[in-house]
């Protein structure tokens, strides 16, 4: 199996070309194309979907919000149906989510990065990290990484 790549919100916003969040679109699409050609397997974490929806809801113009809201729905639907180059991650059950939630107080105490001394790890980022850990366990002989434009999540890259 080739690499397993979890898409972070920063990357997914560029893939969808959301105005104001698409400044790295050319670089992202070029890397995406190379990774697709390499046979990498892409996962779309639910946190990235929720955060992308939040950014779309904050767009200034109602028509633009509507257009990108529909684009998000169509794209995520395709991901669930296996028609996109990525698949949606699994839904944690109640017990799994409660375990994640139990880790949250410790994670908010950690510095997000050396440059973000006053910012801890968000619950959304924690859920992406937990999905990364899950895939590392399920695929011990495969590289698993979070593709993010943010240094904190980009550091999650396990190579066997």
C-alpha positions in Angstrom: 0.0 0.0 0.0 1.2 3.5 -0.8 1.0 6.4 1.7 -2.1 7.1 3.7 -2.7 10.8 3.7 -5.2 12.6 6.0 -6.3 15.9 4.5 -6.3 18.8 6.9 -8.7 21.7 6.6 -5.9 24.0 5.3 -5.5 21.7 2.3 -9.2 20.9 1.8 -10.1 24.6 1.6 -7.6 24.9 -1.3 -8.9 21.8 -3.0 -12.5 23.3 -2.9 -11.1 26.7 -3.9 -12.9 28.5 -1.1 -12.3 32.3 -1.5 -10.0 33.8 1.1 -8.6 30.3 2.0 -7.3 29.3 -1.4 -4.0 31.2 -1.6 -2.0 27.9 -1.9 -4.3 26.3 -4.4 -1.7 25.8 -7.2 0.9 24.3 -4.9 -1.8 22.0 -3.2 -3.2 20.8 -6.5 0.3 20.1 -7.9 1.2 18.0 -4.9 -2.2 16.4 -4.9 -1.7 15.3 -8.5 1.7 13.9 -7.8 0.4 12.0 -4.8 -2.6 10.6 -6.8 -0.2 9.5 -9.5 2.0 7.8 -6.8 -1.0 5.8 -5.7 -1.4 7.4 -2.3 -4.7 6.8 -0.4 -6.5 9.9 0.9 -8.7 10.3 3.8 -11.0 13.3 4.6 -11.4 13.6 8.3 -14.8 14.7 9.5 -13.2 17.6 11.5 -11.9 19.0 8.2 -15.4 18.9 6.8 -16.9 20.7 9.8 -14.1 23.3 9.9 -14.4 23.9 6.1 -18.2 24.3 6.6 -17.5 26.9 9.3 -15.2 28.9 7.0 -17.8 28.7 4.2 -20.5 30.0 6.6 -18.2 33.0 7.4 -17.9 34.1 3.8 -19.2 37.7 3.3 -21.6 37.1 0.5 -24.7 34.9 0.8 -24.6 33.7 -2.8 -21.0 32.7 -2.4 -21.8 30.9 0.9 -24.6 29.0 -0.9 -22.4 28.1 -3.9 -19.6 26.8 -1.7 -22.0 25.2 0.7 -23.4 23.2 -2.2 -19.9 22.4 -3.4 -19.0 21.1 0.0 -22.1 18.9 0.2 -21.5 17.5 -3.3 -17.9 16.8 -2.7 -18.4 15.1 0.7 -21.2 13.0 -0.7 -18.8 11.9 -3.5 -16.2 11.0 -0.8 -18.7 8.8 1.0 -19.8 7.2 -2.2 -16.2 6.5 -3.3 -16.4 8.9 -6.2 -13.7 11.4 -5.0 -10.0 10.9 -4.8 -10.4 10.6 -1.0 -12.7 8.8 1.4 -14.3 10.1 4.5 -12.9 8.8 7.7 -15.0 6.5 10.0 -17.4 7.9 12.5 -16.2 7.2 16.0 -18.8 5.6 18.2 -19.9 7.1 21.5 -17.3 5.2 23.6 -14.4 6.1 21.2 -15.4 9.7 21.1 -15.6 9.8 24.9 -12.0 8.4 25.1 -10.9 11.2 22.7 -12.7 13.7 24.8 -11.0 12.4 27.9 -7.6 13.3 26.2 -8.7 16.8 25.4 -7.8 18.6 28.7 -4.2 17.4 28.3 -4.0 18.4 24.7 -5.1 21.9 25.3 -2.2 22.3 27.7 0.3 21.4 25.0 1.7 24.1 22.8 0.4 23.9 19.3 3.9 24.8 17.9 7.0 26.6 19.2 5.6 29.7 17.4 2.1 29.4 18.9 3.0 29.5 22.6 -0.5 30.6 23.7 -2.5 28.2 21.6 -3.3 24.6 22.6 -4.4 21.7 20.4 -8.1 22.1 19.4 -10.7 19.4 19.7 -10.9 19.3 15.8 -7.2 18.8 15.5 -7.3 16.2 18.3 -9.8 14.2 16.3 -7.5 14.3 13.2 -4.6 13.2 15.4 -6.7 10.3 16.8 -7.6 9.3 13.2 -3.9 9.4 12.3 -3.1 7.2 15.3 -5.8 4.8 14.4 -4.4 4.5 10.8 -0.9 4.0 12.2 -2.2 1.1 14.3 -4.2 -0.4 11.4 -1.3 -0.1 8.9 2.0 -0.5 10.7 3.9 -1.1 7.5 2.6 2.0 5.7 3.6 5.6 5.9 0.7 7.6 7.5 0.8 11.4 7.4 -1.4 14.4 8.0 -1.2 16.7 5.0 -1.5 20.2 6.4 -0.2 23.7 5.6 0.0 24.2 9.3 3.3 23.2 10.9 1.7 21.6 13.9 -0.3 18.9 12.1 2.2 18.5 9.3 4.5 17.0 11.9 2.4 13.9 12.1 4.2 11.7 9.6 4.9 8.2 10.6 7.2 6.3 8.3 7.6 2.6 9.0 
